[in-house]
């Protein structure tokens, strides 16, 4: 393998590593959001009396059912986004492993 190809592969490998790091952070954020929504759901189920939701920085009084519906929508959206990021993370990890293997072989050959 030529030097330029090896350098390009090394840059690709570094880019994939950065992508994996970014996706890992996103996965963590979505997991935290999911946990917050689960906690909010528990509190909402126990709620008696007035219920408020946050819309654009404003607290609006609403029904318990409507608040639960909004929360479920947020939970579903977060779950879907988490699945997408997880799939991207897995694909990037496979690519990273393949690049690492190829780079290792090429470096051994060149020594």
C-alpha positions in Angstrom: 0.0 0.0 0.0 1.3 3.4 -0.9 2.1 6.0 1.7 -0.7 8.4 0.6 -3.3 5.5 0.9 -2.0 4.7 4.3 -2.2 8.3 5.4 -5.8 8.6 4.1 -6.8 5.4 5.9 -5.2 6.8 9.1 -7.2 10.0 8.7 -10.4 7.9 8.1 -9.7 5.9 11.2 -9.3 9.1 13.3 -12.5 10.5 11.9 -14.4 7.3 12.7 -13.0 7.4 16.3 -14.3 11.0 16.7 -17.6 10.0 15.2 -17.9 7.1 17.7 -17.1 9.4 20.6 -19.8 11.9 19.5 -22.3 9.1 19.0 -21.4 7.7 22.4 -22.2 11.1 24.0 -25.5 11.3 22.2 -26.5 7.8 23.4 -25.7 8.9 26.9 -27.8 12.1 26.6 -30.7 10.1 25.2 -30.5 7.6 28.0 -30.6 10.4 30.6 -33.6 11.9 28.8 -35.4 8.6 28.9 -34.7 8.2 32.6 -36.0 11.8 33.2 -39.2 11.0 31.3 -39.7 7.8 33.2 -39.4 9.7 36.5 -41.8 12.4 35.2 -44.3 9.7 34.2 -44.2 8.3 37.7 -44.7 11.7 39.2 -47.5 12.5 36.8 -49.3 9.3 37.7 -49.2 10.3 41.3 -50.3 13.8 40.7 -53.5 15.1 42.2 -54.9 18.5 41.4 -53.5 20.9 38.9 -51.0 19.8 36.3 -48.7 22.1 34.3 -46.6 21.5 31.2 -43.7 23.6 29.9 -44.3 25.0 26.4 -41.6 27.3 25.1 -40.5 28.4 28.5 -44.0 29.0 29.7 -45.8 26.9 32.3 -49.3 26.1 31.0 -52.1 24.5 33.1 -53.4 21.3 31.4 -55.2 18.1 32.2 -53.4 15.1 33.5 -54.4 13.1 30.4 -53.0 15.8 28.0 -49.8 16.1 30.0 -49.4 12.3 29.9 -50.0 12.3 26.1 -47.3 15.0 25.6 -44.9 13.1 27.8 -45.6 9.8 25.9 -44.8 11.6 22.6 -41.5 12.9 24.0 -40.7 9.5 25.3 -41.4 7.9 21.9 -39.4 10.5 20.0 -36.4 10.1 22.4 -36.6 6.3 22.1 -36.6 6.5 18.3 -33.7 8.9 18.2 -31.8 6.7 20.7 -32.3 3.7 18.4 -31.0 5.6 15.4 -27.9 6.8 17.2 -27.3 3.3 18.5 -27.5 1.9 15.0 -25.1 4.6 13.8 -22.7 3.8 16.7 -22.7 0.1 15.9 -22.0 0.8 12.2 -19.2 3.2 13.1 -17.7 0.6 15.5 -17.6 -2.0 12.8 -16.0 0.4 10.4 -13.4 1.3 13.1 -12.6 -2.3 13.8 -12.1 -3.0 10.0 -9.9 0.0 9.6 -7.9 -0.8 12.7 -7.3 -4.4 11.4 -6.2 -3.1 7.9 -4.0 -0.5 9.3 -2.3 -2.9 11.7 -1.6 -5.4 8.9 -0.2 -2.7 6.6 2.0 -1.3 9.4 3.4 -4.8 10.1 4.1 -5.2 6.4 6.0 -2.0 6.2 8.3 -2.8 9.1 
